[in-house]
Amino acid sequence: MTTTQERRAGARPIARRSWLGAARPVVALTAAVAAGTLFVLTRLVGGLSEGAIDDLQRLATELGTSASPHLATALGVVATVLFGILIAIIGSQVVLGDAEAETSVKTALGLIATLSLLALAPAMTVAMIAAVGSPELRGALLVSVPVFVALGALVVVIHTIEPGDDPTLLRIAERERRQAGERLDRLARLPGTGTGQAVAVTSAVLAVITLLVAAIAQVVDGGRAVPDPSTAVRALVIAVVFLAAVVSVLIAVDAELKVEASPVRTANAAGYLLAAAGLYGLGITTAGAVSGPVGLGMAGAGLALVLLTLRVLQEARAVRDGRVTAADAWWNGGPVVRAGTGTARRAAQRTADAAQGRAEQLRLRLAERTPAPEAEAPATAPHAAVPDAPEVAEPAPGLRRRLRRAIAALVDEG
């Protein structure tokens, strides 16, 4: 019968990653899917005008009513999948010949967990919109929304787990520290700035482009639909908010792709770009519902954002290839590129520090588990040598003759 000590001895240790680093891609991808769902719904009803909002509510109510009976089943299926993945990772049920290959498989399981959660995001978005005008659906949300949030937290927990035995984790930590050091050396030659400054400068330039395009549209239209100043200001504020959000996402994309184009980082960057597209589409629709010319101006600024995105991708590839480019002007991606460099540098430093700390802990743990070499015994024979008994010297031949004669004489006398 297996004892508790034996089970513990056979279990593999589990390291933990940063909660923030694990939660950021999950939240960004979920927000991207939700924003994409909203954008598709608004396109189906023709925008966010007063009449279209009612149409959107009716469409969402119809979709939410039909999806709610199946939402509980879907939540149960996803929960079963996530718990199965968690048990497989923690219980070391993924057994391959190579420890690093096992870690790669467990990373793929984490991706499956994320996709399972994202599959529920459209239905949850529609159900929440439908619950605004349908009292029958509000009670279902009291159950489904907390369960969805709990499943999201479970996905984050899965991404924070880094399973493997101590030697494998030590090799991974040392490799991460070495790679982070190489990234720092590569990024040390590039100028880097803070994110806030880049977002403010780039958003201001894009806002100016938005106003110019809106003014040109008014001139072409003959000034027949000039909005009042308060409406234009409100629409411009909405536009600036969405522009700042998209610029922040572009900085994150630059930071992800500047250091390396691994599958995980490429997937993260793709998720960020999808989130940016969904957010910007929603921004155009929202600002356009308040003021049509400002919405049209945002569409014109969107072309500048596309060019800026292409520049960010080009500069990130140049840095990965070891080519240093000067990005000083705005149209050359200057503020966004420099902010991406600063973000990537800070992320690489955090990765190097975390990997160094994990490596030191693993070395200490390995040293504690490795038995100390036994002290050598003194060089002695396996059995103590017993001294031989002193040999009795045999008597000389003449002495033997004299003894025999003496004995014979005694016998004769007797």
Buried (B, 14 or more C-beta within 10 A) or exposed (E): EEEEEEEEEEEBBBBEEEEEBBBBBBEBBBBBBBBBBBBEBBEEBEBBBEEBBEBBBEBBBEBBBEBBEEBEEBBEEBBEBBEEBBEBBBEBEBEEEEBEEBBEBBBEBBBEBBEBBBEBBBBBBBBBBBBEBBEEBBEBBEEBBEBBEEBBEBBBBBBBBBBBBBEBBBBBBBEBBEBBBBBBEBBEEBEBBBBEEBBBBBBEBBBEBBBEBBEBBBEEEEEEEEBEEEEBBBBBEBBBBBBBBBBBBBBBBBBBBBBBEEEEBEBBBBBBBBBBBBBBBBBBBBBBBBBBBBBBBBBBBBEBBEEBBEBBBBBBEBBBEEEEBEBEEBEBBBBBBBBBBBBBBBBBBBBBEBBBEBBEBBBEBEEEEEEEEEEEEEEEEEEEEEEEEEEEEEEEEEEEEEEEEEEEEEEEEE
